[in-house]
Structures are given as C-alpha cells and as structure tokens.
Amino acid sequence: MFDYQVIIVGGGPVGLGLGIDLGQRGISVLIIEQYFTRQLIPKGQNMTQRTGEHFRAWGVSNEISNAKKIKTIGGASGVTAYGTLLGPYHYEWLNRSWVNSFYANPSVRMPQYLTEYVLRDRVDQLSNVDILYDWNFVGFSQNKDNISVQVEEMSGKEKKNFVAQYLVGCDGAFSLVRSLAGIKQKLDEHRKRMVLTVVRSPQMSALINEQFPNTSFFNVLHKDLDGYWQFLGRVDEDSRWFFHMPVENNATEDSVEVKFLLNRAIGAKFDIEIDYIGFWDLRFAHADNYRKGRVFIAGDAAHAHPPYGGYGVNMGFEDARNLAWKLAASLNGWGNDALLNTYNDERHAVFSSTRDNFISKMIKDDAAFLANYDPERNQFDFEKAWAKRAKPQDEVMLYLPNYAGSSIVKGIGASGAVGKHCFEAKAGYHLAPAELNDGSNIYDFLGEDFTLILDDKMENEAEEAQSAAHSLNIPLKVLRVSMSKEVKRWAATVILVRPDHFIAFAGQNKKASMYNILTMAIGHKRRVK
C-alpha cells in the first residue's frame, strides 16, 4: 500500500538527521532534496553539546570530529566587543563550555555543508533510507489512510508520485509543505536587511590572532546599529572569515563596501578578497502548529529566526529527535495520535521561549545598553555597566530546553527553554551523564527505545517494568545500576528515559505502578498519580 512509511521534503541537516533517526529504527524513508551540490556558505556552525549527543545517537561522532576545519582553535566561546574588536572593551561571550559537564558530548563548530556531507554518508549506510537528489516537491494529497506526494525533476520533465503514511516538511523558512498544508505562521519583521559575506584576509587573521588566538567568533556592538550585531567568525584555521551586519534596505552587492565595513568593525586597515556576498532579512517566523493531519513540519519550516546565538540548527536537530521516535511509535503500533500531537506541544513551547527569552531579548538588551551607555559621554557609568555584562551570561547558563509541562512527562512547571543546569534527574529535562562504577558512561547504554534506570537492588521493580512494557508492546531496556558517586547526583532511584533521552519520570522510589508510568509516557489517558 505504501512506497515508504515516511517521506521527508528537504535534505538539509534537519531532514537528514530525521531520516537517520527513523532509519535506525527500521522505518522506510524517502528524502527529497532539490540540490545535490551544496552551497559552501558557512552557516549553522555553532552546535551545542546537545547536538553532539545527537551525533552520538546517529553514529557519526568520529566522522564529525574528523570533518572539522577548526581543530586546534577553541570553538566553544566567543568575544563581545564595543566599538571595534581591537578596542579596549571586550569580554568572553557565549562560552558553552561552561555547561560541558551536564552533557555526554562536547559542542561542535563546523560549517553546515560539512555537517551535511557527514550525514549524507550516514544515510548511504542505511538500506531503508533513500535520497532523491535534484528533484522538486510540488504537492501532496492526504486522506485518513495515507498521503500521496508529487515530485518532478529539477532539470527534466519526469514526474513521480509516491505514497507514504506521513510527510515531513524540512524545506526551510519558505516551506512549500507548510504552505500547501494550510499551516499559518506569525511573522515578526524587524525590517532589517543584513549582509553575509565570506572573505579571505591573512592580514585580518594576523591582527585577530595576536589578541584572540583561541577564539572563533566575535560580536562587535556599535552605538549606531540599535542593538543589531556585527558578527564575524572563522571558517577555517587559515584566513577565511564570515561577516554579518545590518545594511541599508536597498543595499546591493555593488553598493556594500565590505572592506570598509570590516576595517571599521575590527578597528584596523587591511586588505580582503571577497569569496561570497549575499543578503538576508532579519525576522522571526513561527508556525501556528507543527502538524496538519499526516503532515508535519520541522526546522526552519516550523520556526525561523536571526542566526544570533547559534540556536537554529540545534533547534532543528532537536525537532528531529523529538519527532522521530513518536513517528516510529505510531508506525510500529505502540504509539497513538495523542503521542504524535505532543511533538507540536513540546517543540512549539521551546521555540517560543527561545525566541522571547534569548534571541529577541539579546537584541533588546543590546539596544538598551547602547542607548544608555557611551564611554565618550560618561566613561565611569559605561565601564561599570560593561563589567556587569561581562559576567557569565544567561544565554548559556539558563538556556535549558525542557518539556516539564508536557502531558507525557511527570513534570512540574511549564515547557520552555529557560532552566537551571543541574545533575538532579527531573521529569521533562535532559538526562545528565553519569560515570558508572566500571568507568563506563550511562550514555553508552541508552539506545533508541525507552530506558528504565533502577537502583540495582530493585529486582522486583525490574521484572514488573518488563512485564508492563510487554503488555503495552513498548520497547523497553531496563538498566540496574549501582549507586556510584555520579549516579547519586541524579537524586533518584527510578528514572524512565525517553528515546530522545529526556526524562519522563524520576523518583526516589516507585510510588506508582510501572504500567501507569509507561502508559503516561506514550500518551495514553491513564496518568501517574
């Protein structure tokens, strides 16, 4: 009845990640991608430790590490400067290494196109995942049983039709899947045109390396730019750099004086060679819903924002991890429609919070600071306020996407992106890693199914859990672990970990039946009391 169980439109990083996650679960997948050739534009570079865990789950950690262009220069932190980069005012910024201990893998810095090459190679290893390159998605029709997807050649006249059970649009901010599904979105236009250029400049590299030898990205605030960023970073360890900044709304390639703008931002004169120049519109866009019947959207198709803080590709990968196990549950018969609906409920709340509490807030806070403080006007007040900004920033310490308010976790609070990193196991939050007594890490044992972690003394509970999982047809791994020093930091003896490694239930002892805990975690009506 079906050509594939899931069809994904868009073979960028999110579509590839979703295809891998589904493929590893035995789901048949077709990815439709317009272009085999990739644009060598450095975007999506600043990937978090959580994304490192996704790479671990997809079996590509070593390949990602080997593909990195920046290997010896620190990639976890940046610098914010005032006026010019080489001026007297600057501080360490967005240092994600501050939260390394709460994750099983390190952060990664590399251009999106290199990430895609690694993920493409992984897809090629999965016999149940196909990619149709240089084909264009043109439409679909759905009914209660299936969805029919129409595609056509990019450079020819051939057309094809594929039948699947679900369709996922990972086709970018101007998603045709979203549009044809009738999913509306809210736009918050800043009406700001931005330039992105890639340049080569050994002179610029030498200047920056002398003062910031171990830093990869930089944000230069300027009082004339109303809080919008001049943002630059390394593309490799040699002399290639990318540079973003606001320009006039009618700016063109010929009118933008890239050398002048970069010289002013750095605070020195040097020559450059331009490899690429393009423009993008600074805006926020958020779909009203991430699902319409058998159609789902993920990544930029669901939510788009300025590339401030490196949230975009990380958000998209988390969409993929969240959606994949729920689609697989439905296709394998142990998930239901209520479980599928939690994809929207959980991920929609996280993006709204990321937008409001982090990205938009950074722009507003910078604008307010620049309006109120100026060293030429009052140096004492400026330096006092600047020193306050230089302390560890909330962008790292408090950024903790969670599903605490989800209907399928036994959590307290509301889902969102604000939290406090800690080792305690809390329902709705990501599981912190822990070293076991034999020297291994708990993440060495977490797989693609639910995992129940129990104190090794809880033999009866392990048997009860396996019996309950069998009756519900839920794939469940039971791990009985001894209370090592790091395991004790969880402050729980019963932890149910979801397939995406968020916690569904955590407690000191089993106060509810394992049957009730598991039914709650997959969206059944019976809840944990």
Residue pairs with C-beta under 8 A, 6 or more apart in sequence:
1 145
1 146
1 163
2 28
2 146
2 163
2 164
2 165
3 30
3 162
3 163
3 164
4 28
4 29
4 30
4 130
4 162
4 164
5 22
5 27
5 28
5 29
5 164
5 165
5 166
5 331
6 22
6 27
6 28
6 29
6 30
6 164
6 165
6 166
6 167
6 168
6 327
6 331
7 29
7 30
7 31
7 32
7 147
7 149
7 162
7 164
7 166
7 167
7 168
8 15
8 18
8 19
8 29
8 30
8 31
8 32
8 167
8 168
8 170
9 15
9 32
9 137
9 149
9 167
9 168
9 169
9 170
9 171
9 176
9 177
10 31
10 32
10 33
10 169
10 170
10 171
10 172
10 299
10 301
11 19
11 31
11 32
11 33
11 116
11 120
11 131
11 133
11 170
12 33
12 112
12 116
12 170
12 172
12 299
13 44
13 112
13 115
13 116
13 119
13 299
13 313
13 316
13 317
14 170
14 298
14 299
14 300
14 313
14 316
14 317
14 319
14 320
15 31
15 33
15 168
15 170
15 171
15 298
15 299
16 31
16 116
16 119
16 120
16 122
16 123
17 54
17 58
17 119
17 316
17 317
17 320
17 321
18 168
18 170
18 298
18 319
18 320
18 323
18 324
19 29
19 31
19 123
19 126
19 129
19 131
20 58
20 119
20 122
20 123
20 126
20 129
21 57
21 58
21 320
21 321
21 324
21 325
22 29
22 129
22 324
22 327
22 328
23 29
23 123
23 126
23 128
23 129
24 58
24 59
24 126
24 448
25 324
25 325
25 328
25 332
25 448
26 128
26 328
26 332
27 128
27 327
27 328
27 331
28 128
28 129
29 128
29 129
29 130
30 129
30 130
30 131
30 132
30 162
30 164
31 123
31 129
31 130
31 131
31 132
32 131
32 132
32 135
32 136
32 137
32 149
32 151
33 131
33 132
33 133
33 134
33 135
34 134
34 135
34 136
34 154
35 133
35 134
35 154
36 133
36 134
38 113
38 116
38 117
39 113
40 111
40 113
40 276
41 111
41 112
41 113
41 196
41 198
41 276
41 278
42 111
42 112
42 113
42 198
42 233
42 235
42 240
42 242
43 111
43 112
43 196
43 242
43 307
44 111
44 112
44 115
44 312
44 313
45 109
45 110
45 111
45 112
45 217
45 233
45 310
46 75
46 94
46 107
46 109
46 217
46 309
46 310
47 107
47 108
47 109
47 110
47 115
47 310
47 313
47 314
47 317
48 96
48 107
48 310
48 314
49 96
49 99
49 100
49 102
49 103
49 104
49 105
49 106
49 107
50 103
50 314
50 318
50 401
50 430
51 107
51 108
51 313
51 314
51 317
52 61
52 103
52 104
52 105
52 106
52 107
52 108
53 103
53 104
53 105
53 443
53 501
54 317
54 318
54 320
54 321
55 61
55 64
55 105
55 108
56 104
56 105
56 443
57 321
57 448
57 501
58 119
58 122
59 122
60 118
60 119
60 121
60 122
61 105
63 118
63 121
63 122
64 108
64 110
64 115
64 118
65 108
67 110
67 114
67 115
67 117
67 118
68 108
68 109
68 110
68 114
69 110
69 111
69 114
69 235
69 236
69 237
70 109
70 110
70 216
70 234
70 236
70 237
71 237
72 237
73 213
73 214
73 215
73 216
73 234
73 237
74 214
74 215
74 216
75 107
75 108
75 109
75 216
76 95
76 96
76 97
76 100
76 106
76 107
76 109
77 92
77 93
77 94
77 95
77 96
77 97
77 215
77 216
78 92
78 93
78 94
78 95
78 215
78 216
78 217
78 218
78 219
78 233
79 85
79 90
79 91
79 92
79 93
79 212
79 215
79 217
79 218
79 219
80 90
80 91
80 93
80 218
80 219
80 220
80 221
80 389
81 87
81 89
81 90
81 218
81 219
81 220
81 221
82 89
82 90
82 220
82 221
82 375
82 386
83 89
83 220
83 221
83 222
83 223
83 267
84 220
84 264
84 265
84 266
84 267
84 268
85 208
85 218
85 220
85 232
85 265
85 266
85 267
86 207
86 208
86 211
86 266
86 267
86 268
87 267
89 375
89 383
89 386
91 386
91 389
91 390
92 390
93 219
93 393
94 217
94 309
94 310
94 393
94 395
94 396
95 392
95 396
96 107
96 396
97 107
98 392
98 396
98 397
99 396
99 397
99 421
100 106
100 107
101 432
102 421
102 422
102 423
102 430
102 432
102 433
103 430
103 432
103 433
104 433
104 441
104 443
109 216
111 235
112 313
115 313
120 131
123 129
123 131
132 151
134 153
134 154
134 155
135 151
135 152
135 153
135 154
135 160
136 151
136 152
136 153
136 154
137 149
137 150
137 151
137 171
137 176
137 177
138 150
138 151
138 152
138 159
138 176
139 149
139 150
139 180
140 147
140 148
140 149
140 150
140 167
140 177
140 180
140 295
141 147
141 148
142 148
142 167
142 293
142 294
142 295
146 163
146 164
146 165
146 294
147 163
147 164
147 165
147 166
147 167
147 293
147 294
147 295
148 161
148 162
148 163
149 161
149 162
149 163
149 164
149 167
150 159
150 160
150 161
151 159
151 160
151 161
151 162
152 158
152 159
152 160
153 159
165 294
165 331
166 294
166 295
166 296
166 327
166 330
166 331
167 177
167 294
167 295
167 296
168 177
168 295
168 296
168 297
168 298
168 323
168 327
169 175
169 176
169 177
169 178
169 181
169 295
169 296
169 297
169 298
169 301
170 297
170 298
170 299
170 301
170 316
171 177
171 178
171 301
172 299
172 300
172 301
173 285
173 300
173 301
173 304
175 297
175 300
175 301
177 295
177 297
177 301
178 185
178 287
178 297
178 301
178 302
181 292
181 293
181 295
181 297
182 292
183 287
183 288
183 289
183 290
183 292
183 295
183 297
184 287
184 288
185 285
185 286
185 287
185 288
186 285
186 286
186 288
187 283
187 284
187 285
188 283
188 284
188 285
188 360
189 281
189 283
190 228
190 282
190 283
190 284
190 306
190 363
191 249
191 281
192 228
192 246
192 281
192 282
193 246
193 247
193 248
193 249
193 251
193 279
193 280
193 281
193 282
194 228
194 244
194 245
194 246
194 247
194 279
194 280
194 281
194 282
194 306
195 243
195 244
195 245
195 246
195 247
195 251
195 256
195 258
195 261
195 277
195 278
195 279
196 242
196 243
196 244
196 276
196 277
196 278
196 279
196 280
197 242
197 243
197 256
197 258
197 274
197 276
197 277
197 278
198 235
198 240
198 241
198 242
198 243
198 274
198 275
198 276
198 277
199 240
199 241
199 242
199 243
199 258
199 262
199 272
199 273
199 274
199 275
200 239
200 240
200 241
200 272
200 273
200 275
201 239
201 241
201 262
201 270
201 271
201 272
201 273
202 238
202 239
203 270
203 271
204 239
204 241
204 262
204 266
204 270
204 272
205 238
205 239
205 241
207 266
207 268
207 270
208 215
208 218
208 266
212 218
216 233
216 234
217 231
217 232
217 233
217 234
218 231
218 232
218 233
219 229
219 230
219 231
220 229
220 230
220 231
220 232
220 265
220 266
221 227
221 229
221 230
221 366
221 369
221 370
222 230
222 265
222 370
223 370
223 374
225 245
225 246
225 370
226 367
226 370
227 363
227 364
227 365
227 366
227 367
227 368
227 369
227 370
228 245
228 246
228 282
228 363
228 366
229 244
229 245
229 308
229 366
230 243
230 244
230 245
230 261
230 265
231 243
231 244
231 245
231 307
231 308
232 241
232 242
232 243
232 244
232 262
232 265
233 241
233 242
234 240
234 241
235 241
235 242
240 275
243 258
243 261
243 262
243 265
244 307
245 261
245 265
246 282
247 256
247 279
248 255
251 279
253 277
256 277
258 272
258 274
258 277
259 271
259 272
262 270
262 272
263 269
263 270
282 306
283 304
283 305
283 306
284 304
284 305
284 306
284 355
284 359
284 360
285 303
285 304
285 305
286 302
286 303
286 304
286 348
286 351
286 352
286 355
287 297
287 301
287 302
287 303
289 344
289 348
290 296
290 297
290 298
290 302
290 319
290 343
290 344
290 347
290 348
291 297
291 340
291 341
291 343
291 344
296 323
296 327
296 343
298 316
298 319
298 320
298 323
299 315
299 316
299 319
299 320
300 312
300 316
302 319
302 347
302 351
303 315
303 351
303 355
304 312
305 311
305 312
305 354
305 355
305 359
306 359
306 363
308 359
308 362
308 363
309 358
309 359
309 362
309 395
311 354
311 358
311 359
315 350
315 351
315 354
318 347
318 350
318 401
319 347
321 500
322 343
322 346
322 347
322 500
323 343
323 347
324 499
324 500
325 448
325 498
325 499
325 500
326 335
326 339
326 340
326 342
326 343
327 340
328 335
329 335
329 339
329 522
330 336
330 337
330 339
330 340
333 473
334 472
334 473
334 474
334 475
334 522
335 522
335 523
336 522
336 523
336 524
338 407
338 523
338 524
339 408
339 522
339 523
341 523
342 406
342 407
342 408
342 523
345 406
345 407
345 415
346 403
346 406
346 415
349 403
349 405
349 414
349 415
349 416
350 401
350 402
350 403
350 415
350 416
350 417
351 417
352 416
353 401
353 415
353 416
353 417
353 418
354 399
354 401
354 417
357 416
357 417
357 418
358 394
358 395
358 399
358 417
362 395
369 385
369 389
372 385
373 381
373 382
373 385
373 386
374 382
375 382
375 383
397 420
397 421
398 418
398 419
398 420
399 417
399 418
399 419
400 417
400 418
400 419
400 420
400 421
400 429
400 430
401 416
401 417
401 419
401 430
402 411
402 415
402 416
402 417
402 419
402 428
402 429
402 430
402 502
403 409
403 411
403 415
403 428
403 429
403 502
404 411
404 412
404 413
404 414
404 415
404 416
404 426
404 427
404 428
404 429
405 411
405 413
405 414
405 415
405 416
405 428
406 415
406 428
407 523
408 504
408 520
408 521
408 522
408 523
409 427
409 428
409 502
409 503
409 504
409 505
409 520
409 521
410 427
410 504
410 505
410 506
410 517
410 520
410 528
411 426
411 427
411 428
411 429
412 427
412 428
413 428
415 428
419 429
422 432
423 432
423 434
423 486
423 489
423 490
424 489
424 490
424 491
424 492
425 431
425 432
425 490
425 491
425 492
425 495
425 503
425 506
426 503
426 506
427 503
427 504
427 505
427 506
428 502
428 503
429 502
429 503
430 501
430 502
430 503
431 442
431 446
431 495
431 497
431 501
431 502
431 503
432 489
432 490
433 441
433 442
433 443
433 486
434 441
434 442
434 484
434 486
434 487
434 489
434 490
435 441
435 484
435 485
435 486
436 442
436 481
436 482
436 484
436 486
436 487
437 482
437 484
442 453
442 479
442 481
442 487
443 501
445 451
445 477
445 479
446 497
446 501
447 477
448 475
448 499
449 474
449 475
449 476
449 477
449 499
450 469
450 474
450 475
450 476
450 477
450 496
450 497
450 498
450 499
450 504
450 518
450 521
451 476
451 477
451 478
451 479
451 496
451 497
452 462
452 465
452 476
452 477
452 478
452 479
452 494
452 495
452 496
452 497
452 514
453 479
453 481
453 494
453 495
453 496
453 497
454 461
454 462
454 465
454 478
454 479
454 480
454 481
454 493
454 494
455 480
455 481
455 482
455 483
455 493
455 494
456 480
456 481
456 482
456 483
458 480
458 493
458 494
458 510
459 480
461 494
461 510
461 514
462 478
462 480
464 513
464 514
465 476
465 478
465 514
465 518
466 476
466 478
467 514
468 513
468 514
468 515
468 518
469 475
469 476
469 514
469 518
471 515
472 515
472 518
472 519
472 522
474 518
474 522
476 518
481 487
490 506
491 508
492 506
492 507
492 508
493 507
493 508
493 509
494 505
494 506
494 507
494 508
494 509
494 510
495 503
495 505
495 506
496 503
496 504
496 505
496 506
496 517
496 518
496 521
497 503
497 504
498 504
498 521
504 517
504 520
504 521
505 512
505 517
505 520
505 521
505 528
512 528
512 529
516 526
516 527
516 528
516 529
517 528
519 525
519 526
520 526
520 527
520 528
